[in-house]
């Protein structure tokens, strides 16, 4: 397997599974954020009133702490969902933190000194207490802008809206095809499923031809190599059958087709990726 650069940096990323996410509601997250319909920032300046029953507010960011996290003027931190900038893998340190700084610099250029519209996601907090939100500047979506700049890869979190993920993946794909940002030097790459030349305990985008679909327990295993004991396998939660069929992509028709999957890899009879949400699998 090819070697990966060692990475170490004190940035923690949540494991985005259903069990790990906070059940904090978006409305509850606004308590304390929006007082009398406004948010006040440095110098006593107040930025626009939030609408009645608001799940959105205006804010000012004072720092970009990495490629997807902003610190607001009131001290709260906001994470942009569904994107993954450079950062440490689950079990590896990161010696070269340059990519983290590069991604943070781009986010800072986009967001600092601007009026931000913050639309809280559901759930509105991650397990570290950070707000989860879609953030825009003058109608420009920050997550899409980062993807278009080649600074992040798209990592759909459970329950993501398909239209939202499609827009993000579209921006990511355009950056990849143009060789922009981290796609320019192979730091970001789409891995070939067969033969599997990648390590586990990390996020990857993997593409290949499905050889066989095998029902195993409550999953459909997409087998990409001749030997399931060592080759790459993607396990689709059985609940995805109906949704894929509705997209005109029944699971039983996948053998022989090119498929791209994205998510965290673990070791289980070779590299294994579990797909729980339909946005984690795309077909041309």
N, C-alpha and C positions, 0 to 999 in steps of 0.2 A: 504494500500500500504506500501511496505517496506520503511524504512527510508533511506535516502542517507546522506553521510557525507557532512557537510557544507564545501564550498570551497570559498576561497578568495585569489586572486593573481592578480597583475596588469599586466595581459597578455590579449590582445584583440585578439579575433578570428573573422575573417570575416564571414559573413553569405553568404555562397557560393551559391548565386542564380544568375541568368543571369543578373538581373538588378544591382546587387551590384558590379560586377567585373569591373575592369578598362578596357578600350578599348586600353590601351597603347600597341603598337605593340612590338614584340620581337626585331625587328631591331632597333626601336627607343630606346629601353632600352639599347642597346649596345653603343649608342652615349654617349661619356664621360666615358664609362667603358673601351672601347678598344681604346687606342690612338696609332696610328702608328702600330697597330696590336699586341701590347703587353700590359700587365698589370704589373705595378711595385709595389713591396711590400717593407716592412721594410728593411732597410739596402741597398736599391737601387738595390736589386736583381730583375731581370726581368724574368718572367716565360713565356714560349713558346708563339710564335706568333699565333694569331687566324687565321684560314683559311679564304680565300677570301669569302666575303659575310657571315661571321660567325654569327651563332646564338649560338655559344659556346665559352667559354674561360676558361683559367686556373686561379685558384685563391688560396688564402690561407685564412683560417678562424682563427680568434683570440679568438672567444668565441662562446659557444652554449647558447643561451638565453632562450631556453626551449627545449622541445623534438623534435621540427621540424624546428627551426629557428637558422641560423648561422649568426654571424657578421663577415664580411670579413675585411681584413687588410685595405681596403680603406674606411671603415666605413659603407658600404652598408650592408643591411640585406637581406638574402635569406631564403625564406620559401619553404619547400618541400611540393608540392601539394599532395593531395589525402590521407594524413595521419592525424590522430588526436591523439596527446598525452594527458596525463592528463592535465586538466585545468578547469577553472571555467565554470559553466553552464551559460546560458544567463541571468538568473535572480537570481542566487544564489552566495553568497560569498563562499570562500574556506578557511577554517580555517587551514587545514593541507596541507601545500605546499610541503611536503616531496616527493610525487609522481612526481611533476613537476621537482624538483631538481634531482630525480633519473633518469628520462628520459633525462634530459639535460646532466647529467653526462655520460650516455651511448653515446649520440650523440657526446659529446666532445671527448670521448675516440676513437671514430671512425674517427673523422674528423680533430681534431686540430693537427698541426704540420705535416700535409700531404699536398701533392699537390692535389687540387680538380679540377675535370672537371665539369664545370657548363654548362648545356644545358638548355637554357631558354625555358619556356613553353609558351603557347599562351592562354590568354594574359600573357605578361611578367611581369606585376606588379599587385599586389592586390590594393584594394582601400586605403590602408595605405601607399602606395608607396614602399612596399617591393618587391624585385624580387621574381618571382615564377620560380623554376627551378628544374630539375632533376640533382642530384649531385652524382658523383661517385668518389671513391678513388681506384686507381689501378684496375679499371674495376668493383669494388664492388659498387652496387647501395645502397646509404645510406638509402633510404626509405624502401627498401626490408630488409635491415639488421636490421633496427629498428623494423619492423614488425616481423621478425624472432626471435628477442630478446624479444618479448612480451611487447614492450614499447609503441606501438601505435596501434590504430584500423584504419581500412581503411574506408575513407569517400570520395567516388568518387565525384569529382566536375563536374559540367556540361561540356559536351564535351570531357570527358575523353576517351582515347583509350581503347576499351575493352580488348585488349591483355595486356596492362599495368596494368589495374585493376585486371585482372585474376592472374597475377604474384604476385601482392601485396596481394590479398586475399589468395592466396595459401600459402604465407609466414605467414600471420596472422593465418590461419587455422592450420598450423603445430605447431606454438607456442601454440595455444589454446589446441590442442589435447595433447601436451606434458606437459602442465601446466607450461609454461615458463613465466617469468616476471610477469606482472600484471594479467595474467590469472591464476597464481598459487594460489591466495587467494580470488578470486571473485571480485577483484577491477574492472577488465574487465569481462564481462559475456555476453552470448547470452540470451536474455530474452524470456521466453515462451509467445506466443501470447495470449493463452487462458488458465486460466484467466489472464487478464492484471494486473500484479503486479509491475508496474513501473510508475514513474512520467513523466510529460511532461516538455517542454522547455529544452530539453537536447538531445544529440545524443545517439541513441541506435541501437543495432543489435537485431532484433526480428525474431523469427522463429516459425512457426506453420503450421497447416493444413488449407487451404482455404476452408471455408464452402460454400461460394457463391460469385459470381461476379455480381455486380449491376452497370449498366451504370448510372452515375449521372453527368449531364452537360457535360463538356469536359474531364471527367475522368471515369475510370473503378475502382469501389471500390471493393477491395478484403476484404471480411468480414470473420474474423477469429473466431467470437463468435456468440452465438445464438441471441443476442440483439444488433443491430447496434447502438442503442442510447447510450450504455455505454461501449461496447466492442471495442477492437482494430480493426482499419480499416487502410488499406494502399490504398491510392488513386493514381492510375497509370495514368499519362497523356495519353490521347487518342492517341497521336502520337507514343506511344510505341507499339501499336498493331502490326504494320508491322514488327518492329524489333524483337519482341518476336516470331512472327510467323516464321520469317526467321531463328531463333534459334531452331525451332521445338517445341516451347512452346506457342502455341496460347492462348490468354487470356481465351477463352471460355473453354479450357481444364484444367484450373487450379483448379476448385473445386475438393476436395478430394486429392490434391497433397500437399506435404510439400514444403514450400517456406520460404526463408530467405530474409528479406529486411533490409536496413540500411539507416538511415537519421535522421533528426531532428523531434522530436515529438512535437505536439501541441494539445491543447484540442479542440475537435470539435465532439460532440456526442461520448464522450470517447476519448482515446488516438488516434490520427490521424497522419499518416506519409504520406507526399506527395512525390511521386517518379516521377521525371522528366527525368531521364536518365536510360537507360536499365542496366547500370552497378550497379544500386542500388537494383536490385532484382536478386537472384540466386536460382536455383533449383538443387536438386541432380541429 
